[in-house]
Structures are given as C-alpha cells and as structure tokens.
Amino acid sequence: MSTYILLSAGCGRSMMTKGAKPLLIYDGFAVIDHQIKTILSYDKSADILVVTGVGHEKIVKHVEKRGYDIRLLLNYSYKLTSQTESLRLAINACRIDSTYIIHGDMIFNK
C-alpha cells in the first residue's frame, strides 16, 4: 500500500479559475474524480490524501457525495504559502513510507 498525495490547495491563477482546481470538469467529471479513479484502478488499497485550500468546503461535499474513502487535509495558510507547505503538511500526515506526489490539476492514466 502507498500514500498518494494530491496537492490541491491552490487557486489556479495560471488557469484563470476562481475556485478549486480539483473540481474543474474534464470529460464530464471533476479532475479529482479522474485522479481517484485512476489511482484506485492501479492500487485498490491506496491511501489517498488530498491537501486542500481554495474551495475546501466544496471539495469536502464533492468527496462525501461520491462516497470516496480518502483523507482531506486543509492547508489553512494556503494564501500565504506555496505547495511546499502543503507538501510538508501531507508528509507529516503520511501513514506509509511509499509515497507518490501528484499535482491537483493533473489528468493522468494508469
């Protein structure tokens, strides 16, 4: 089993979004849906940890609605810090030594 860290705290200024990047729709589904589905298709026992910031409440509602068994971690200082702080928080919350780090706005495949 591995921990998969999804760094999803930023506001996506380069993408000109105002909300949470993981909730952007791609091919009919939110980016976070694609990510979780792909990870679980590869590793059924994955420990998925999503670090949020912008749109935390909306991401929580989305995850709960979908019934995902993942962990959410809020970077309270996301406006003042960079991905490095989100990564530090996630690493401190890791349960397993084997870790993958994934950007919250990436679509990838198995």
C-alpha atoms as one frame of an Amber mdcrd trajectory, in Angstrom:
protein
   0.000   0.000   0.000   1.142   3.524  -0.793   0.071   7.045   0.088  -0.895
   9.241  -2.837  -0.676  12.943  -2.017  -2.802  15.213  -4.211  -1.633  18.815
  -3.842  -4.881  20.708  -4.419  -4.716  23.834  -2.281  -4.021  26.490  -4.925
  -6.453  28.779  -6.680  -5.316  28.128 -10.235  -4.371  31.667 -11.234  -2.481
  30.380 -14.267  -5.630  28.532 -15.347  -7.735  31.652 -14.700 -10.059  29.817
 -12.340 -11.554  31.324  -9.234 -12.354  28.097  -7.441 -10.841  24.759  -6.584
  -8.871  23.186  -9.429  -9.829  19.614  -8.451 -13.460  20.452  -9.190 -12.825
  21.615 -12.751 -14.778  19.455 -15.169 -12.922  17.402 -17.751 -14.683  14.904
 -19.987 -17.826  15.076 -17.855 -16.168  14.521 -14.469 -14.243  16.616 -11.953
 -10.447  16.348 -12.116 -10.410  14.804  -8.626 -12.785  12.066  -9.831 -10.393
  11.176 -12.662  -7.444  11.140 -10.261  -9.083   8.963  -7.613 -10.476   6.540
 -10.192  -7.072   6.165 -11.860  -5.207   5.690  -8.566  -7.689   3.091  -7.320
  -7.606   1.217 -10.635  -3.854   0.861 -10.119  -3.758   0.401  -6.326  -7.010
  -0.785  -4.737  -5.640  -0.295  -1.198  -4.308   3.223  -1.845  -4.202   5.746
   0.977  -5.251   8.929  -0.841  -4.572  12.224   0.915  -5.838  15.439  -0.692
  -4.395  18.710   0.590  -6.950  21.470   0.046  -7.113  25.211   0.423  -9.294
  27.095  -2.033 -12.798  25.666  -2.069 -12.155  23.256   0.804 -15.847  23.037
   1.749 -16.906  22.336  -1.839 -14.265  19.623  -2.186 -15.423  18.026   1.086
 -19.040  17.998  -0.147 -17.988  16.556  -3.508 -15.946  13.782  -1.877 -18.728
  12.935   0.569 -21.332  12.884  -2.205 -19.206  10.441  -4.206 -18.520   8.284
  -1.154 -14.750   8.278  -1.611 -12.736   6.748   1.216  -9.949   9.313   1.184
  -8.416  11.765   3.634  -8.676  15.536   3.270  -6.203  17.904   4.874  -6.739
  21.670   4.870  -3.722  23.931   4.467  -5.073  26.862   6.473  -2.323  29.162
   5.229  -2.647  28.332   1.515  -2.985  32.039   0.632   0.353  32.855   2.242
   2.369  29.750   1.391   3.323  27.625  -1.582   2.958  23.963  -2.468   5.942
  23.319  -0.236   3.838  23.960   2.866   1.045  21.724   1.558   3.603  19.012
   0.898   5.113  19.403   4.386   1.677  19.017   5.968   0.949  15.947   3.836
   4.262  14.250   4.575   3.659  14.773   8.298   0.275  13.053   7.855   1.620
  10.100   5.851   0.951   6.674   7.275   3.176   4.785   4.865   6.749   5.239
   3.647   5.907   4.642  -0.016   4.536   7.962  -1.279   3.525   9.476  -4.606
   3.105  13.222  -5.023   0.608  14.422  -7.624  -0.493  17.921  -8.578  -4.215
  18.510  -8.053  -4.805  19.759 -11.578  -3.292  16.834 -13.492  -5.177  14.268
 -15.528  -3.134  11.094 -15.878  -3.636   7.457 -16.748  -2.571   4.117 -15.334
